[in-house]
Amino acid sequence: MNFKKLKIKEFDNVEKYAWIINLKLREQDDVSESKIIGTAYLAYLAKKEAIVTTNELIDFVNQKLPES
C-alpha cells in the first residue's frame, strides 16, 4: 500500500470514529466541535498509551497533559 492510500485509509478511520463520538454526544444533547475533537483526541491517547480504565485516563491527563 502506498503512502497516499494509507493516508486516505487513516483519514477514513478518523472520520468514522469522529462520527461515532458525535452520535454518542448527541444522545446526551452535549454536542460541540470542540467536544468531538477533544473526545477523539482522548480516545487516540487511550489507545496509544494502552489506557484501559477511566481512572488511568484521568491520571494520565493530570500527569502528562498541560493545563491549557
All heavy atoms as a GROMACS GRO file, in nm:
protein
  560
    1MET      N    1   0.086  -0.117   0.000
    1MET     CA    2   0.000   0.000   0.000
    1MET      C    3   0.091   0.123   0.000
    1MET      O    4   0.181   0.133   0.080
    1MET     CB    5  -0.088  -0.003   0.125
    1MET     CG    6  -0.184   0.112   0.132
    1MET     SD    7  -0.296   0.107   0.276
    1MET     CE    8  -0.391  -0.037   0.245
    2ASN      N    9   0.064   0.216  -0.088
    2ASN     CA   10   0.147   0.336  -0.094
    2ASN      C   11   0.100   0.439   0.010
    2ASN      O   12  -0.005   0.425   0.072
    2ASN     CB   13   0.150   0.394  -0.235
    2ASN     CG   14   0.017   0.451  -0.280
    2ASN    OD1   15  -0.063   0.496  -0.199
    2ASN    ND2   16  -0.007   0.451  -0.409
    3PHE      N   17   0.181   0.541   0.027
    3PHE     CA   18   0.156   0.641   0.130
    3PHE      C   19   0.021   0.710   0.110
    3PHE      O   20  -0.053   0.733   0.206
    3PHE     CB   21   0.269   0.744   0.132
    3PHE     CG   22   0.251   0.850   0.235
    3PHE    CD1   23   0.267   0.822   0.369
    3PHE    CD2   24   0.214   0.979   0.198
    3PHE    CE1   25   0.248   0.921   0.466
    3PHE    CE2   26   0.196   1.078   0.293
    3PHE     CZ   27   0.213   1.048   0.427
    4LYS      N   28  -0.012   0.744  -0.013
    4LYS     CA   29  -0.138   0.815  -0.040
    4LYS      C   30  -0.258   0.730   0.001
    4LYS      O   31  -0.350   0.779   0.066
    4LYS     CB   32  -0.145   0.851  -0.188
    4LYS     CG   33  -0.265   0.937  -0.223
    4LYS     CD   34  -0.261   0.980  -0.368
    4LYS     CE   35  -0.381   1.068  -0.400
    4LYS     NZ   36  -0.380   1.113  -0.538
    5LYS      N   37  -0.257   0.601  -0.032
    5LYS     CA   38  -0.367   0.513   0.004
    5LYS      C   39  -0.375   0.496   0.156
    5LYS      O   40  -0.483   0.492   0.214
    5LYS     CB   41  -0.353   0.377  -0.064
    5LYS     CG   42  -0.384   0.380  -0.211
    5LYS     CD   43  -0.373   0.242  -0.271
    5LYS     CE   44  -0.400   0.246  -0.420
    5LYS     NZ   45  -0.386   0.115  -0.483
    6LEU      N   46  -0.259   0.484   0.219
    6LEU     CA   47  -0.255   0.470   0.365
    6LEU      C   48  -0.312   0.595   0.432
    6LEU      O   49  -0.389   0.586   0.528
    6LEU     CB   50  -0.111   0.446   0.411
    6LEU     CG   51  -0.091   0.421   0.559
    6LEU    CD1   52  -0.167   0.296   0.603
    6LEU    CD2   53   0.057   0.405   0.589
    7LYS      N   54  -0.275   0.712   0.381
    7LYS     CA   55  -0.325   0.838   0.436
    7LYS      C   56  -0.477   0.847   0.422
    7LYS      O   57  -0.546   0.887   0.516
    7LYS     CB   58  -0.257   0.955   0.364
    7LYS     CG   59  -0.282   1.088   0.424
    7LYS     CD   60  -0.200   1.196   0.352
    7LYS     CE   61  -0.228   1.332   0.404
    7LYS     NZ   62  -0.155   1.436   0.332
    8ILE      N   63  -0.530   0.808   0.309
    8ILE     CA   64  -0.675   0.809   0.287
    8ILE      C   65  -0.744   0.713   0.382
    8ILE      O   66  -0.846   0.745   0.442
    8ILE     CB   67  -0.709   0.777   0.139
    8ILE    CG1   68  -0.666   0.894   0.050
    8ILE    CG2   69  -0.857   0.748   0.122
    8ILE    CD1   70  -0.670   0.862  -0.100
    9LYS      N   71  -0.687   0.593   0.396
    9LYS     CA   72  -0.745   0.492   0.485
    9LYS      C   73  -0.747   0.543   0.629
    9LYS      O   74  -0.846   0.527   0.700
    9LYS     CB   75  -0.667   0.362   0.476
    9LYS     CG   76  -0.724   0.252   0.562
    9LYS     CD   77  -0.646   0.124   0.545
    9LYS     CE   78  -0.706   0.016   0.634
    9LYS     NZ   79  -0.632  -0.107   0.629
   10GLU      N   80  -0.637   0.603   0.673
   10GLU     CA   81  -0.629   0.655   0.809
   10GLU      C   82  -0.731   0.767   0.830
   10GLU      O   83  -0.797   0.773   0.933
   10GLU     CB   84  -0.487   0.703   0.841
   10GLU     CG   85  -0.468   0.742   0.985
   10GLU     CD   86  -0.492   0.628   1.082
   10GLU    OE1   87  -0.472   0.511   1.047
   10GLU    OE2   88  -0.534   0.656   1.195
   11PHE      N   89  -0.745   0.857   0.732
   11PHE     CA   90  -0.845   0.963   0.744
   11PHE      C   91  -0.984   0.904   0.755
   11PHE      O   92  -1.067   0.950   0.834
   11PHE     CB   93  -0.838   1.060   0.626
   11PHE     CG   94  -0.943   1.167   0.634
   11PHE    CD1   95  -0.928   1.273   0.721
   11PHE    CD2   96  -1.059   1.158   0.558
   11PHE    CE1   97  -1.026   1.371   0.732
   11PHE    CE2   98  -1.157   1.255   0.569
   11PHE     CZ   99  -1.141   1.362   0.655
   12ASP      N  100  -1.012   0.801   0.676
   12ASP     CA  101  -1.143   0.736   0.682
   12ASP      C  102  -1.169   0.680   0.822
   12ASP      O  103  -1.281   0.689   0.874
   12ASP     CB  104  -1.155   0.625   0.578
   12ASP     CG  105  -1.167   0.678   0.437
   12ASP    OD1  106  -1.196   0.798   0.420
   12ASP    OD2  107  -1.147   0.598   0.342
   13ASN      N  108  -1.066   0.622   0.885
   13ASN     CA  109  -1.081   0.570   1.021
   13ASN      C  110  -1.110   0.683   1.120
   13ASN      O  111  -1.199   0.670   1.204
   13ASN     CB  112  -0.955   0.496   1.066
   13ASN     CG  113  -0.942   0.360   1.001
   13ASN    OD1  114  -1.041   0.301   0.960
   13ASN    ND2  115  -0.821   0.311   0.992
   14VAL      N  116  -1.036   0.792   1.110
   14VAL     CA  117  -1.058   0.906   1.199
   14VAL      C  118  -1.199   0.962   1.179
   14VAL      O  119  -1.270   0.990   1.275
   14VAL     CB  120  -0.951   1.016   1.174
   14VAL    CG1  121  -0.987   1.144   1.248
   14VAL    CG2  122  -0.814   0.967   1.215
   15GLU      N  123  -1.239   0.976   1.054
   15GLU     CA  124  -1.372   1.028   1.025
   15GLU      C  125  -1.481   0.938   1.082
   15GLU      O  126  -1.578   0.985   1.142
   15GLU     CB  127  -1.388   1.042   0.873
   15GLU     CG  128  -1.515   1.111   0.831
   15GLU     CD  129  -1.522   1.128   0.680
   15GLU    OE1  130  -1.483   1.036   0.606
   15GLU    OE2  131  -1.566   1.235   0.638
   16LYS      N  132  -1.463   0.807   1.070
   16LYS     CA  133  -1.561   0.711   1.121
   16LYS      C  134  -1.574   0.724   1.272
   16LYS      O  135  -1.685   0.732   1.326
   16LYS     CB  136  -1.519   0.568   1.084
   16LYS     CG  137  -1.612   0.461   1.138
   16LYS     CD  138  -1.568   0.323   1.098
   16LYS     CE  139  -1.468   0.272   1.197
   16LYS     NZ  140  -1.431   0.132   1.180
   17TYR      N  141  -1.463   0.729   1.343
   17TYR     CA  142  -1.469   0.737   1.489
   17TYR      C  143  -1.520   0.873   1.536
   17TYR      O  144  -1.590   0.881   1.637
   17TYR     CB  145  -1.334   0.701   1.551
   17TYR     CG  146  -1.308   0.552   1.538
   17TYR    CD1  147  -1.209   0.504   1.454
   17TYR    CD2  148  -1.388   0.460   1.605
   17TYR    CE1  149  -1.188   0.368   1.439
   17TYR    CE2  150  -1.368   0.324   1.591
   17TYR     CZ  151  -1.267   0.278   1.508
   17TYR     OH  152  -1.249   0.144   1.493
   18ALA      N  153  -1.488   0.978   1.465
   18ALA     CA  154  -1.542   1.110   1.500
   18ALA      C  155  -1.694   1.108   1.485
   18ALA      O  156  -1.766   1.167   1.568
   18ALA     CB  157  -1.480   1.218   1.412
   19TRP      N  158  -1.744   1.042   1.382
   19TRP     CA  159  -1.889   1.032   1.362
   19TRP      C  160  -1.954   0.953   1.476
   19TRP      O  161  -2.058   0.991   1.529
   19TRP     CB  162  -1.918   0.966   1.227
   19TRP     CG  163  -2.064   0.957   1.197
   19TRP    CD1  164  -2.140   0.845   1.192
   19TRP    CD2  165  -2.155   1.065   1.171
   19TRP    NE1  166  -2.269   0.876   1.164
   19TRP    CE2  167  -2.281   1.010   1.150
   19TRP    CE3  168  -2.139   1.202   1.163
   19TRP    CZ2  169  -2.393   1.088   1.123
   19TRP    CZ3  170  -2.252   1.279   1.135
   19TRP    CH2  171  -2.375   1.222   1.115
   20ILE      N  172  -1.891   0.844   1.519
   20ILE     CA  173  -1.944   0.764   1.630
   20ILE      C  174  -1.948   0.848   1.758
   20ILE      O  175  -2.047   0.848   1.831
   20ILE     CB  176  -1.860   0.636   1.651
   20ILE    CG1  177  -1.880   0.540   1.532
   20ILE    CG2  178  -1.894   0.567   1.783
   20ILE    CD1  179  -1.782   0.424   1.528
   21ILE      N  180  -1.840   0.921   1.784
   21ILE     CA  181  -1.835   1.008   1.902
   21ILE      C  182  -1.944   1.114   1.893
   21ILE      O  183  -2.013   1.142   1.991
   21ILE     CB  184  -1.695   1.071   1.917
   21ILE    CG1  185  -1.594   0.963   1.956
   21ILE    CG2  186  -1.696   1.185   2.018
   21ILE    CD1  187  -1.449   1.005   1.940
   22ASN      N  188  -1.961   1.172   1.776
   22ASN     CA  189  -2.066   1.272   1.754
   22ASN      C  190  -2.203   1.215   1.789
   22ASN      O  191  -2.282   1.280   1.860
   22ASN     CB  192  -2.060   1.318   1.608
   22ASN     CG  193  -2.160   1.426   1.575
   22ASN    OD1  194  -2.230   1.476   1.661
   22ASN    ND2  195  -2.168   1.461   1.450
   23LEU      N  196  -2.232   1.095   1.743
   23LEU     CA  197  -2.362   1.033   1.771
   23LEU      C  198  -2.380   1.009   1.920
   23LEU      O  199  -2.489   1.032   1.975
   23LEU     CB  200  -2.375   0.901   1.694
   23LEU     CG  201  -2.389   0.914   1.542
   23LEU    CD1  202  -2.391   0.775   1.477
   23LEU    CD2  203  -2.513   0.992   1.505
   24LYS      N  204  -2.275   0.962   1.987
   24LYS     CA  205  -2.284   0.937   2.132
   24LYS      C  206  -2.309   1.067   2.209
   24LYS      O  207  -2.388   1.070   2.302
   24LYS     CB  208  -2.157   0.870   2.184
   24LYS     CG  209  -2.134   0.733   2.131
   24LYS     CD  210  -2.232   0.635   2.188
   24LYS     CE  211  -2.199   0.496   2.140
   24LYS     NZ  212  -2.301   0.399   2.176
   25LEU      N  213  -2.240   1.175   2.170
   25LEU     CA  214  -2.261   1.303   2.237
   25LEU      C  215  -2.400   1.359   2.208
   25LEU      O  216  -2.462   1.422   2.293
   25LEU     CB  217  -2.153   1.404   2.197
   25LEU     CG  218  -2.013   1.374   2.250
   25LEU    CD1  219  -1.911   1.470   2.189
   25LEU    CD2  220  -2.008   1.380   2.402
   26ARG      N  221  -2.451   1.335   2.088
   26ARG     CA  222  -2.587   1.381   2.054
   26ARG      C  223  -2.691   1.314   2.142
   26ARG      O  224  -2.792   1.375   2.178
   26ARG     CB  225  -2.619   1.353   1.908
   26ARG     CG  226  -2.559   1.450   1.812
   26ARG     CD  227  -2.604   1.419   1.668
   26ARG     NE  228  -2.527   1.497   1.575
   26ARG     CZ  229  -2.557   1.621   1.540
   26ARG    NH1  230  -2.662   1.680   1.588
   26ARG    NH2  231  -2.481   1.686   1.454
   27GLU      N  232  -2.666   1.187   2.176
   27GLU     CA  233  -2.758   1.116   2.266
   27GLU      C  234  -2.770   1.187   2.400
   27GLU      O  235  -2.871   1.177   2.467
   27GLU     CB  236  -2.711   0.972   2.288
   27GLU     CG  237  -2.724   0.884   2.166
   27GLU     CD  238  -2.659   0.747   2.186
   27GLU    OE1  239  -2.607   0.718   2.296
   27GLU    OE2  240  -2.660   0.670   2.090
   28GLN      N  241  -2.666   1.260   2.439
   28GLN     CA  242  -2.664   1.331   2.567
   28GLN      C  243  -2.695   1.480   2.550
   28GLN      O  244  -2.683   1.556   2.645
   28GLN     CB  245  -2.528   1.314   2.633
   28GLN     CG  246  -2.491   1.172   2.659
   28GLN     CD  247  -2.348   1.157   2.707
   28GLN    OE1  248  -2.286   1.253   2.751
   28GLN    NE2  249  -2.297   1.037   2.701
   29ASP      N  250  -2.731   1.521   2.428
   29ASP     CA  251  -2.754   1.663   2.396
   29ASP      C  252  -2.636   1.750   2.439
   29ASP      O  253  -2.652   1.855   2.500
   29ASP     CB  254  -2.882   1.714   2.464
   29ASP     CG  255  -3.007   1.658   2.400
   29ASP    OD1  256  -3.002   1.625   2.280
   29ASP    OD2  257  -3.109   1.647   2.470
   30ASP      N  258  -2.515   1.704   2.408
   30ASP     CA  259  -2.394   1.773   2.452
   30ASP      C  260  -2.293   1.779   2.337
   30ASP      O  261  -2.179   1.739   2.352
   30ASP     CB  262  -2.335   1.699   2.571
   30ASP     CG  263  -2.237   1.784   2.650
   30ASP    OD1  264  -2.237   1.906   2.630
   30ASP    OD2  265  -2.162   1.727   2.730
   31VAL      N  266  -2.336   1.834   2.223
   31VAL     CA  267  -2.252   1.831   2.104
   31VAL      C  268  -2.192   1.968   2.076
   31VAL      O  269  -2.262   2.068   2.076
   31VAL     CB  270  -2.335   1.787   1.980
   31VAL    CG1  271  -2.248   1.784   1.856
   31VAL    CG2  272  -2.397   1.652   2.002
   32SER      N  273  -2.062   1.968   2.055
   32SER     CA  274  -1.993   2.084   2.002
   32SER      C  275  -1.868   2.032   1.933
   32SER      O  276  -1.820   1.923   1.964
   32SER     CB  277  -1.955   2.182   2.114
   32SER     OG  278  -1.851   2.130   2.193
   33GLU      N  279  -1.818   2.109   1.838
   33GLU     CA  280  -1.698   2.064   1.766
   33GLU      C  281  -1.583   2.039   1.860
   33GLU      O  282  -1.511   1.941   1.847
   33GLU     CB  283  -1.658   2.168   1.661
   33GLU     CG  284  -1.721   2.147   1.528
   33GLU     CD  285  -1.664   2.240   1.423
   33GLU    OE1  286  -1.544   2.275   1.429
   33GLU    OE2  287  -1.740   2.277   1.333
   34SER      N  288  -1.565   2.127   1.956
   34SER     CA  289  -1.450   2.112   2.047
   34SER      C  290  -1.462   1.986   2.131
   34SER      O  291  -1.363   1.919   2.158
   34SER     CB  292  -1.436   2.235   2.136
   34SER     OG  293  -1.552   2.252   2.215
   35LYS      N  294  -1.583   1.949   2.171
   35LYS     CA  295  -1.601   1.826   2.249
   35LYS      C  296  -1.576   1.703   2.164
   35LYS      O  297  -1.519   1.605   2.211
   35LYS     CB  298  -1.739   1.822   2.313
   35LYS     CG  299  -1.751   1.919   2.427
   35LYS     CD  300  -1.883   1.907   2.496
   35LYS     CE  301  -1.885   2.008   2.610
   35LYS     NZ  302  -2.009   2.008   2.682
   36ILE      N  303  -1.618   1.707   2.039
   36ILE     CA  304  -1.595   1.594   1.949
   36ILE      C  305  -1.445   1.577   1.927
   36ILE      O  306  -1.391   1.466   1.938
   36ILE     CB  307  -1.668   1.613   1.815
   36ILE    CG1  308  -1.820   1.606   1.837
   36ILE    CG2  309  -1.624   1.509   1.713
   36ILE    CD1  310  -1.902   1.651   1.719
   37ILE      N  311  -1.375   1.686   1.899
   37ILE     CA  312  -1.231   1.680   1.874
   37ILE      C  313  -1.158   1.637   2.002
   37ILE      O  314  -1.070   1.551   1.998
   37ILE     CB  315  -1.179   1.815   1.823
   37ILE    CG1  316  -1.234   1.840   1.682
   37ILE    CG2  317  -1.026   1.819   1.823
   37ILE    CD1  318  -1.214   1.981   1.632
   38GLY      N  319  -1.196   1.694   2.115
   38GLY     CA  320  -1.132   1.658   2.242
   38GLY      C  321  -1.153   1.513   2.278
   38GLY      O  322  -1.060   1.444   2.322
   39THR      N  323  -1.274   1.463   2.259
   39THR     CA  324  -1.304   1.324   2.288
   39THR      C  325  -1.228   1.231   2.194
   39THR      O  326  -1.175   1.128   2.237
   39THR     CB  327  -1.456   1.297   2.279
   39THR    OG1  328  -1.522   1.388   2.367
   39THR    CG2  329  -1.490   1.156   2.318
   40ALA      N  330  -1.221   1.268   2.068
   40ALA     CA  331  -1.145   1.188   1.971
   40ALA      C  332  -0.997   1.184   2.010
   40ALA      O  333  -0.933   1.079   2.001
   40ALA     CB  334  -1.162   1.243   1.830
   41TYR      N  335  -0.943   1.297   2.054
   41TYR     CA  336  -0.803   1.302   2.095
   41TYR      C  337  -0.779   1.214   2.218
   41TYR      O  338  -0.681   1.141   2.227
   41TYR     CB  339  -0.758   1.445   2.120
   41TYR     CG  340  -0.612   1.457   2.156
   41TYR    CD1  341  -0.514   1.420   2.064
   41TYR    CD2  342  -0.572   1.502   2.279
   41TYR    CE1  343  -0.380   1.429   2.097
   41TYR    CE2  344  -0.439   1.512   2.312
   41TYR     CZ  345  -0.343   1.474   2.221
   41TYR     OH  346  -0.210   1.483   2.254
   42LEU      N  347  -0.870   1.220   2.315
   42LEU     CA  348  -0.856   1.134   2.433
   42LEU      C  349  -0.865   0.987   2.396
   42LEU      O  350  -0.792   0.904   2.451
   42LEU     CB  351  -0.963   1.169   2.537
   42LEU     CG  352  -0.940   1.296   2.617
   42LEU    CD1  353  -1.058   1.322   2.710
   42LEU    CD2  354  -0.810   1.288   2.695
   43ALA      N  355  -0.952   0.954   2.301
   43ALA     CA  356  -0.960   0.815   2.255
   43ALA      C  357  -0.829   0.772   2.190
   43ALA      O  358  -0.780   0.661   2.213
   43ALA     CB  359  -1.076   0.798   2.157
   44TYR      N  360  -0.772   0.861   2.112
   44TYR     CA  361  -0.642   0.834   2.049
   44TYR      C  362  -0.534   0.810   2.155
   44TYR      O  363  -0.458   0.714   2.149
   44TYR     CB  364  -0.603   0.950   1.957
   44TYR     CG  365  -0.458   0.950   1.919
   44TYR    CD1  366  -0.410   0.865   1.819
   44TYR    CD2  367  -0.368   1.035   1.982
   44TYR    CE1  368  -0.276   0.864   1.785
   44TYR    CE2  369  -0.233   1.035   1.948
   44TYR     CZ  370  -0.189   0.949   1.849
   44TYR     OH  371  -0.056   0.948   1.817
   45LEU      N  372  -0.529   0.899   2.255
   45LEU     CA  373  -0.430   0.884   2.362
   45LEU      C  374  -0.450   0.754   2.439
   45LEU      O  375  -0.353   0.685   2.472
   45LEU     CB  376  -0.438   1.002   2.459
   45LEU     CG  377  -0.382   1.134   2.411
   45LEU    CD1  378  -0.405   1.242   2.516
   45LEU    CD2  379  -0.233   1.122   2.379
   46ALA      N  380  -0.574   0.720   2.468
   46ALA     CA  381  -0.602   0.597   2.541
   46ALA      C  382  -0.552   0.475   2.464
   46ALA      O  383  -0.491   0.385   2.521
   46ALA     CB  384  -0.753   0.585   2.568
   47LYS      N  385  -0.574   0.475   2.334
   47LYS     CA  386  -0.527   0.363   2.252
   47LYS      C  387  -0.374   0.362   2.246
   47LYS      O  388  -0.311   0.258   2.266
   47LYS     CB  389  -0.586   0.373   2.113
   47LYS     CG  390  -0.533   0.270   2.018
   47LYS     CD  391  -0.642   0.196   1.951
   47LYS     CE  392  -0.583   0.099   1.853
   47LYS     NZ  393  -0.645  -0.027   1.857
   48LYS      N  394  -0.315   0.476   2.221
   48LYS     CA  395  -0.169   0.487   2.206
   48LYS      C  396  -0.096   0.446   2.334
   48LYS      O  397   0.006   0.379   2.330
   48LYS     CB  398  -0.132   0.630   2.168
   48LYS     CG  399   0.015   0.653   2.152
   48LYS     CD  400   0.044   0.798   2.117
   48LYS     CE  401   0.194   0.819   2.115
   48LYS     NZ  402   0.231   0.955   2.140
   49GLU      N  403  -0.150   0.487   2.448
   49GLU     CA  404  -0.085   0.463   2.577
   49GLU      C  405  -0.136   0.336   2.646
   49GLU      O  406  -0.099   0.309   2.760
   49GLU     CB  407  -0.105   0.584   2.669
   49GLU     CG  408  -0.049   0.714   2.615
   49GLU     CD  409   0.102   0.712   2.604
   49GLU    OE1  410   0.169   0.650   2.689
   49GLU    OE2  411   0.155   0.777   2.510
   50ALA      N  412  -0.222   0.260   2.578
   50ALA     CA  413  -0.279   0.136   2.633
   50ALA      C  414  -0.352   0.161   2.766
   50ALA      O  415  -0.341   0.084   2.860
   50ALA     CB  416  -0.172   0.028   2.648
   51ILE      N  417  -0.428   0.270   2.769
   51ILE     CA  418  -0.506   0.306   2.886
   51ILE      C  419  -0.639   0.231   2.877
   51ILE      O  420  -0.708   0.237   2.775
   51ILE     CB  421  -0.529   0.458   2.893
   51ILE    CG1  422  -0.394   0.529   2.909
   51ILE    CG2  423  -0.625   0.495   3.003
   51ILE    CD1  424  -0.399   0.679   2.892
   52VAL      N  425  -0.675   0.164   2.987
   52VAL     CA  426  -0.794   0.079   2.983
   52VAL      C  427  -0.910   0.138   3.066
   52VAL      O  428  -1.024   0.136   3.022
   52VAL     CB  429  -0.761  -0.063   3.033
   52VAL    CG1  430  -0.883  -0.151   3.034
   52VAL    CG2  431  -0.652  -0.125   2.946
   53THR      N  432  -0.878   0.191   3.183
   53THR     CA  433  -0.984   0.237   3.271
   53THR      C  434  -0.996   0.389   3.271
   53THR      O  435  -0.902   0.460   3.234
   53THR     CB  436  -0.960   0.190   3.416
   53THR    OG1  437  -0.845   0.258   3.468
   53THR    CG2  438  -0.941   0.040   3.424
   54THR      N  439  -1.109   0.436   3.318
   54THR     CA  440  -1.132   0.580   3.330
   54THR      C  441  -1.031   0.642   3.427
   54THR      O  442  -0.978   0.750   3.402
   54THR     CB  443  -1.275   0.608   3.378
   54THR    OG1  444  -1.367   0.547   3.288
   54THR    CG2  445  -1.304   0.756   3.386
   55ASN      N  446  -1.004   0.574   3.538
   55ASN     CA  447  -0.908   0.627   3.636
   55ASN      C  448  -0.768   0.638   3.577
   55ASN      O  449  -0.697   0.736   3.605
   55ASN     CB  450  -0.906   0.541   3.762
   55ASN     CG  451  -1.030   0.561   3.846
   55ASN    OD1  452  -1.095   0.665   3.839
   55ASN    ND2  453  -1.064   0.462   3.925
   56GLU      N  454  -0.727   0.542   3.495
   56GLU     CA  455  -0.597   0.550   3.428
   56GLU      C  456  -0.593   0.671   3.335
   56GLU      O  457  -0.492   0.742   3.328
   56GLU     CB  458  -0.569   0.424   3.347
   56GLU     CG  459  -0.538   0.302   3.430
   56GLU     CD  460  -0.523   0.176   3.346
   56GLU    OE1  461  -0.571   0.172   3.230
   56GLU    OE2  462  -0.462   0.082   3.396
   57LEU      N  463  -0.702   0.696   3.264
   57LEU     CA  464  -0.708   0.811   3.173
   57LEU      C  465  -0.701   0.942   3.251
   57LEU      O  466  -0.628   1.034   3.214
   57LEU     CB  467  -0.835   0.806   3.088
   57LEU     CG  468  -0.852   0.918   2.986
   57LEU    CD1  469  -0.735   0.921   2.887
   57LEU    CD2  470  -0.984   0.904   2.912
   58ILE      N  471  -0.774   0.951   3.361
   58ILE     CA  472  -0.770   1.072   3.444
   58ILE      C  473  -0.630   1.096   3.497
   58ILE      O  474  -0.579   1.209   3.492
   58ILE     CB  475  -0.872   1.060   3.560
   58ILE    CG1  476  -1.015   1.066   3.504
   58ILE    CG2  477  -0.851   1.170   3.665
   58ILE    CD1  478  -1.122   1.027   3.603
   59ASP      N  479  -0.565   0.991   3.546
   59ASP     CA  480  -0.428   1.006   3.596
   59ASP      C  481  -0.334   1.049   3.485
   59ASP      O  482  -0.249   1.136   3.505
   59ASP     CB  483  -0.378   0.874   3.658
   59ASP     CG  484  -0.446   0.841   3.789
   59ASP    OD1  485  -0.506   0.931   3.850
   59ASP    OD2  486  -0.440   0.722   3.829
   60PHE      N  487  -0.349   0.991   3.366
   60PHE     CA  488  -0.264   1.027   3.253
   60PHE      C  489  -0.282   1.174   3.218
   60PHE      O  490  -0.185   1.246   3.200
   60PHE     CB  491  -0.295   0.939   3.132
   60PHE     CG  492  -0.213   0.973   3.012
   60PHE    CD1  493  -0.086   0.922   2.996
   60PHE    CD2  494  -0.263   1.058   2.913
   60PHE    CE1  495  -0.009   0.955   2.885
   60PHE    CE2  496  -0.187   1.092   2.802
   60PHE     CZ  497  -0.059   1.039   2.788
   61VAL      N  498  -0.405   1.218   3.210
   61VAL     CA  499  -0.434   1.358   3.176
   61VAL      C  500  -0.375   1.451   3.281
   61VAL      O  501  -0.310   1.550   3.248
   61VAL     CB  502  -0.586   1.381   3.160
   61VAL    CG1  503  -0.620   1.530   3.154
   61VAL    CG2  504  -0.638   1.309   3.036
   62ASN      N  505  -0.394   1.418   3.408
   62ASN     CA  506  -0.342   1.504   3.515
   62ASN      C  507  -0.190   1.511   3.518
   62ASN      O  508  -0.133   1.614   3.549
   62ASN     CB  509  -0.393   1.455   3.651
   62ASN     CG  510  -0.541   1.486   3.671
   62ASN    OD1  511  -0.595   1.578   3.611
   62ASN    ND2  512  -0.606   1.407   3.753
   63GLN      N  513  -0.124   1.402   3.482
   63GLN     CA  514   0.022   1.397   3.490
   63GLN      C  515   0.092   1.441   3.362
   63GLN      O  516   0.200   1.498   3.368
   63GLN     CB  517   0.067   1.254   3.525
   63GLN     CG  518   0.025   1.210   3.663
   63GLN     CD  519   0.054   1.064   3.687
   63GLN    OE1  520   0.119   0.997   3.608
   63GLN    NE2  521   0.003   1.010   3.798
   64LYS      N  522   0.034   1.412   3.247
   64LYS     CA  523   0.106   1.430   3.121
   64LYS      C  524   0.061   1.546   3.034
   64LYS      O  525   0.135   1.591   2.949
   64LYS     CB  526   0.096   1.301   3.037
   64LYS     CG  527   0.147   1.178   3.105
   64LYS     CD  528   0.295   1.174   3.107
   64LYS     CE  529   0.341   1.042   3.167
   64LYS     NZ  530   0.481   1.022   3.164
   65LEU      N  531  -0.063   1.590   3.048
   65LEU     CA  532  -0.114   1.695   2.960
   65LEU      C  533  -0.106   1.831   3.028
   65LEU      O  534  -0.135   1.844   3.146
   65LEU     CB  535  -0.258   1.666   2.919
   65LEU     CG  536  -0.279   1.540   2.836
   65LEU    CD1  537  -0.426   1.528   2.798
   65LEU    CD2  538  -0.193   1.538   2.712
   66PRO      N  539  -0.070   1.932   2.952
   66PRO     CA  540  -0.064   2.067   3.011
   66PRO      C  541  -0.204   2.116   3.049
   66PRO      O  542  -0.304   2.072   2.994
   66PRO     CB  543  -0.005   2.152   2.900
   66PRO     CG  544  -0.031   2.077   2.774
   66PRO     CD  545  -0.036   1.931   2.813
   67GLU      N  546  -0.209   2.206   3.143
   67GLU     CA  547  -0.336   2.261   3.190
   67GLU      C  548  -0.419   2.321   3.076
   67GLU      O  549  -0.539   2.308   3.072
   67GLU     CB  550  -0.310   2.368   3.297
   67GLU     CG  551  -0.434   2.417   3.369
   67GLU     CD  552  -0.497   2.312   3.458
   67GLU    OE1  553  -0.425   2.227   3.511
   67GLU    OE2  554  -0.620   2.316   3.475
   68SER      N  555  -0.352   2.387   2.983
   68SER     CA  556  -0.424   2.452   2.873
   68SER      C  557  -0.486   2.351   2.782
   68SER      O  558  -0.582   2.374   2.716
   68SER     CB  559  -0.327   2.539   2.792
   68SER     OG  560  -0.221   2.462   2.741
   0.00000   0.00000   0.00000
